[in-house]
Amino acid sequence: MSAEGLHLTVLGSATPYPSVDNPCSGYLVSSGKTRIWVDAGSGTLGPLQRQVRLDELAAIWISHLHADHSADLLTAYYGLLYADLEPAAPIPLYGPPGIADRLAGFLTNSATRSPIESAFAVTELHDGHQAVVGSLRLTSRAVSHGMPAFAVRIEAAGRSLVYSGDTAPCPSLTALAQGCDVLLCEADSTAALADGEPVHHTPEESGETARAARAGRLIVTHVGRSLTPQQAVARASARFGGVVDYAAPGATFAIGPVTIPA
């Protein structure tokens, strides 16, 4: 795999808890020497280290504070401060409002607050937040998950990857994903809710979002336990005419332009 360009490595994609061979949501996005850990779900810290040391990360980006997307920040904190790693500075951490206090609430074991900011340089996300991390440009949008939650568009070398995080279909995700090379979209729900506010995509809805955004390629992830990956891919393909893949743990995708379906 060439180090240049833009690449996505799947660390895990299970929900809402790890399976024997698949951690929860977590991804490594890289371009050249810039590497970002995108979501830190339960079990993803292990496979992350097959690709990069914690203290070599350029940043961490967290979509929302459900444990299957953020729990491994807790053990990452111990690794950065109290083990064999030697970070030159706190790792930049982009996440929802309140992320530092949530981590401190779990990690503090005395009257003195744990020094979260010694491990992580925290920046709270907001709708439209933009950041440049090494060779990567990140744009975050608020999405619809019943709690503060974000999607992200990551761009480098003329290529673009959009990650939905957890969300129901929403205009902000479709707008963020317009014309992207790859949409990495959750497909958690087996069927649309009969009532109440949805907080996830069905596979069909992930295909519809990709089609509406004119994405070049769709990768379904965060597939619910009542679906097989093959079922999710087939159902998404019924609504999207482009290539549809599954975010299998360990898979690496080169992000690049493909023919956008009409």
C-alpha positions as CSV (number, residue, x, y, z in Angstrom):
1,M,0.0,0.0,0.0
2,S,1.4,3.4,-1.0
3,A,1.8,5.8,1.9
4,E,0.6,8.7,-0.2
5,G,-3.0,9.4,-1.1
6,L,-5.8,8.7,1.4
7,H,-6.4,5.4,3.1
8,L,-9.0,3.9,5.4
9,T,-8.2,0.9,7.7
10,V,-11.1,-0.7,9.6
11,L,-10.1,-1.4,13.2
12,G,-13.6,-2.6,14.1
13,S,-17.2,-2.2,13.0
14,A,-19.3,-4.2,15.5
15,T,-22.2,-2.8,17.5
16,P,-23.2,-2.4,20.3
17,Y,-20.4,-4.6,21.8
18,P,-17.4,-6.4,20.2
19,S,-17.7,-9.8,18.7
20,V,-15.0,-12.4,19.0
21,D,-13.3,-11.2,15.9
22,N,-14.6,-7.7,15.4
23,P,-14.1,-4.8,17.8
24,C,-16.6,-1.9,18.0
25,S,-16.4,1.2,15.7
26,G,-12.9,2.5,15.0
27,Y,-10.9,3.4,11.9
28,L,-7.4,4.6,11.0
29,V,-7.4,7.3,8.3
30,S,-4.0,8.1,6.9
31,S,-2.3,10.2,4.3
32,G,1.5,10.1,4.1
33,K,2.8,10.4,7.6
34,T,-0.5,11.8,9.0
35,R,-2.6,9.2,10.8
36,I,-5.8,9.9,12.7
37,W,-7.8,7.4,14.9
38,V,-11.4,8.0,14.0
39,D,-13.7,6.7,16.8
40,A,-12.2,4.6,19.6
41,G,-14.8,1.9,20.2
42,S,-14.3,-1.0,22.6
43,G,-11.4,-3.2,21.4
44,T,-10.0,-1.0,18.7
45,L,-6.9,0.1,20.6
46,G,-5.3,-3.4,20.0
47,P,-5.6,-3.5,16.2
48,L,-4.7,0.2,16.0
49,Q,-1.2,-0.7,17.3
50,R,-0.7,-3.1,14.4
51,Q,-0.7,0.1,12.3
52,V,0.7,2.9,14.5
53,R,1.8,3.6,18.0
54,L,-0.5,5.7,20.1
55,D,2.2,8.4,20.5
56,E,2.6,8.5,16.7
57,L,-1.0,9.6,16.0
58,A,-1.5,13.1,14.6
59,A,-5.0,13.3,16.2
60,I,-8.0,11.4,17.5
61,W,-11.6,12.3,16.3
62,I,-14.7,11.0,18.1
63,S,-18.2,11.1,16.7
64,H,-20.1,10.8,19.9
65,L,-19.8,9.5,23.4
66,H,-21.5,6.1,23.3
67,A,-19.1,3.5,24.6
68,D,-19.0,1.6,21.3
69,H,-17.4,4.6,19.8
70,S,-15.3,6.1,22.6
71,A,-14.5,3.6,25.4
72,D,-10.9,2.8,24.4
73,L,-10.0,6.4,25.1
74,L,-9.9,5.3,28.7
75,T,-7.1,2.8,28.3
76,A,-5.4,5.1,25.7
77,Y,-5.1,7.6,28.5
78,Y,-3.3,5.2,30.7
79,G,-1.0,4.2,27.8
80,L,-0.1,7.8,27.1
81,L,0.6,8.8,30.7
82,Y,1.6,5.8,32.7
83,A,3.2,3.1,30.4
84,D,6.0,2.7,27.9
85,L,4.9,5.5,25.5
86,E,6.6,8.9,25.3
87,P,4.3,11.4,23.5
88,A,6.1,14.7,22.8
89,A,2.9,16.5,23.6
90,P,-0.8,15.7,24.4
91,I,-2.5,14.1,21.4
92,P,-5.1,16.4,19.8
93,L,-8.5,15.0,20.5
94,Y,-11.6,16.3,18.7
95,G,-14.9,15.3,20.2
96,P,-18.4,16.3,21.3
97,P,-18.9,19.0,23.9
98,G,-18.2,17.7,27.4
99,I,-15.8,14.9,26.3
100,A,-13.0,15.9,28.7
101,D,-15.3,15.9,31.7
102,R,-16.9,12.6,30.7
103,L,-13.4,11.0,30.6
104,A,-12.4,12.6,33.9
105,G,-15.6,11.4,35.5
106,F,-14.6,7.8,34.8
107,L,-10.9,8.1,35.3
108,T,-10.8,10.2,38.5
109,N,-10.4,8.1,41.6
110,S,-9.7,10.7,44.3
111,A,-10.5,14.3,45.2
112,T,-8.1,15.4,42.5
113,R,-9.4,15.4,38.9
114,S,-7.4,13.1,36.6
115,P,-5.2,15.1,34.3
116,I,-7.1,14.4,31.1
117,E,-5.5,17.3,29.3
118,S,-2.0,15.9,30.0
119,A,-2.9,13.0,27.6
120,F,-5.2,14.8,25.2
121,A,-5.3,18.3,23.8
122,V,-9.1,18.6,23.7
123,T,-11.1,20.5,21.1
124,E,-14.8,20.4,21.3
125,L,-16.6,19.9,18.0
126,H,-19.5,22.1,16.7
127,D,-21.5,22.1,13.5
128,G,-19.2,23.2,10.7
129,H,-16.0,22.8,12.7
130,Q,-12.9,22.6,10.5
131,A,-9.4,21.6,11.3
132,V,-6.2,20.9,9.4
133,V,-4.2,18.0,10.8
134,G,-0.9,17.4,8.9
135,S,-1.9,16.6,5.4
136,L,-5.6,16.0,6.2
137,R,-8.4,18.6,6.3
138,L,-11.4,17.7,8.5
139,T,-14.9,19.2,8.3
140,S,-17.4,18.1,11.0
141,R,-21.2,18.4,10.8
142,A,-23.8,17.8,13.6
143,V,-26.0,14.8,12.7
144,S,-29.2,13.2,14.1
145,H,-28.5,10.6,16.8
146,G,-30.6,11.9,19.8
147,M,-27.5,13.3,21.5
148,P,-24.5,15.5,20.4
149,A,-23.1,13.5,17.5
150,F,-21.0,14.4,14.4
151,A,-20.1,13.2,10.9
152,V,-16.8,14.1,9.4
153,R,-15.4,14.7,5.9
154,I,-11.7,14.0,5.6
155,E,-9.8,15.3,2.5
156,A,-6.3,14.9,1.2
157,A,-4.5,14.8,-2.1
158,G,-7.7,15.6,-4.0
159,R,-9.6,12.7,-2.4
160,S,-12.4,12.6,0.1
161,L,-13.8,10.2,2.7
162,V,-17.0,11.0,4.6
163,Y,-17.8,9.0,7.8
164,S,-21.4,9.2,9.1
165,G,-20.7,8.3,12.8
166,D,-24.1,7.2,14.2
167,T,-27.1,9.0,12.7
168,A,-30.4,8.7,11.1
169,P,-30.6,10.1,7.5
170,C,-30.4,13.9,7.7
171,P,-29.7,16.8,5.4
172,S,-26.4,17.7,7.1
173,L,-24.9,14.3,6.3
174,T,-26.1,14.4,2.7
175,A,-24.6,17.9,2.3
176,L,-21.3,16.9,3.9
177,A,-21.0,13.9,1.6
178,Q,-21.8,15.6,-1.6
179,G,-19.5,14.3,-4.4
180,C,-17.2,12.4,-2.0
181,D,-15.1,9.5,-3.2
182,V,-16.2,7.2,-0.4
183,L,-19.1,7.4,2.1
184,L,-18.5,5.2,5.2
185,C,-22.1,4.9,6.5
186,E,-23.7,3.1,9.4
187,A,-26.5,0.6,8.7
188,D,-27.5,-0.4,12.2
189,S,-31.3,-0.6,11.9
190,T,-33.1,-3.6,10.5
191,A,-36.2,-1.6,9.6
192,A,-37.4,2.0,9.8
193,L,-39.1,2.9,13.0
194,A,-42.9,2.9,12.9
195,D,-42.9,5.8,15.4
196,G,-40.5,7.8,17.4
197,E,-37.4,9.6,16.2
198,P,-34.9,7.5,14.3
199,V,-31.3,7.5,15.3
200,H,-29.8,5.1,12.8
201,H,-29.8,4.2,9.1
202,T,-31.2,1.0,7.7
203,P,-29.1,-0.5,4.9
204,E,-31.6,0.9,2.3
205,E,-31.3,4.3,3.8
206,S,-27.5,4.2,3.7
207,G,-27.8,3.5,0.0
208,E,-30.2,6.4,-0.4
209,T,-27.9,8.7,1.4
210,A,-25.0,7.7,-0.9
211,R,-27.2,8.1,-4.0
212,A,-28.5,11.5,-2.9
213,A,-24.9,12.7,-2.1
214,R,-23.6,11.3,-5.4
215,A,-20.9,9.4,-3.5
216,G,-18.5,7.4,-5.6
217,R,-18.6,4.4,-3.4
218,L,-20.4,3.2,-0.3
219,I,-18.9,1.2,2.6
220,V,-21.6,0.0,5.1
221,T,-20.5,-0.2,8.7
222,H,-21.9,-0.6,12.2
223,V,-24.3,-3.3,10.9
224,G,-26.9,-4.3,13.4
225,R,-26.7,-7.7,15.1
226,S,-29.9,-8.9,13.4
227,L,-28.3,-8.5,9.9
228,T,-25.4,-10.2,8.2
229,P,-22.8,-8.1,6.3
230,Q,-24.0,-9.8,3.1
231,Q,-27.6,-8.8,3.8
232,A,-26.6,-5.2,4.6
233,V,-24.6,-4.9,1.4
234,A,-27.4,-6.4,-0.8
235,R,-30.0,-4.2,0.7
236,A,-27.9,-1.0,0.4
237,S,-27.1,-2.0,-3.2
238,A,-30.8,-2.0,-4.1
239,R,-30.8,1.7,-3.5
240,F,-27.4,2.7,-4.7
241,G,-25.9,2.0,-8.2
242,G,-22.3,2.3,-7.3
243,V,-19.9,-0.1,-5.6
244,V,-21.0,-1.2,-2.1
245,D,-18.6,-2.8,0.3
246,Y,-18.7,-3.9,4.0
247,A,-16.3,-2.5,6.6
248,A,-14.7,-5.8,7.5
249,P,-12.3,-5.6,10.4
250,G,-8.7,-5.4,9.1
251,A,-9.7,-4.2,5.7
252,T,-7.9,-1.3,4.1
253,F,-9.4,0.8,1.4
254,A,-7.5,3.2,-0.9
255,I,-9.8,6.3,-1.3
256,G,-9.9,7.5,-4.8
257,P,-12.3,8.7,-7.5
258,V,-14.6,6.3,-9.2
259,T,-17.4,6.8,-11.7
260,I,-20.3,8.4,-9.9
261,P,-23.6,6.7,-10.7
262,A,-26.2,8.7,-12.5
